[in-house]
Amino acid sequence: MKVKTLVLASSNNHKAKEIGMILGRNYQIKTQEEFGVPFVPENGKTFSENAYIKASQLAKNISIPVIADDSGLEVLSINNQPGIYSARYASIGATDEENINKLLGALKNRPSSERKAKFICSLVLIEGHDKQKVSYFNGEWKGEIANKKTGRHGFGYDPIFFVPSLKKTAAELSEEIKNKVSHRAIAINKLKNFLENQ
Ligand code: IMP
């Protein structure tokens, strides 16, 4: 099979590597930075709108198929917050630690029934000569917000995202395991399936 190149609308090399690992060796992932295309503000109201905003800006400027993802954490008992604001929940430019502390504070003394959460990932692919072909792939990963941080792997809310079926937080999982079960892995595997059946 010929290696297929996809350009990720992001400057996040970690994300590009993760997507590359899940898609496997028949795919090469490049990033927006390599093409010098400027980034646009993510001002959508949903994960999929934000993914589309990022991808379409890049797709206008290059002729290779483009992918973009947008992801975050939703906690049911607090109106699905932090949602699309996950990266800037505590403030613009907040650290993971600040976002985690704000969420732990919002859920303080809440029983486990009110700590149900899910990570969401919306991935978009834009392809075709005129870049008119837009496809969406979504992934969800269910868990609970723990009372305290545990684990050293991963990023973002991983240390407080407890996965009952694995009895571990996402930050206690190896990269290999997380890449099999996460919201992003689910969405990326759907994309892979789609590309392989085209
Ligand atoms: P992005 O859209 O993928 O950059 O993610 C936005 C924010 O959602 C990140 O800054 C994290 O706070 C949170 N997030 C998304 N995916 C994960 C994950 O796999 N683990 C922990 N936090 C995540």
Boltz pocket constraint, residues with backbone or C-beta under 6 A from the ligand:
constraints:
  - pocket:
      binder: B
      contacts: [[A, 69], [A, 70], [A, 71], [A, 72], [A, 73], [A, 83], [A, 86], [A, 87], [A, 99], [A, 119], [A, 120], [A, 154], [A, 155], [A, 156], [A, 157], [A, 158], [A, 170], [A, 182]]
      max_distance: 6.0
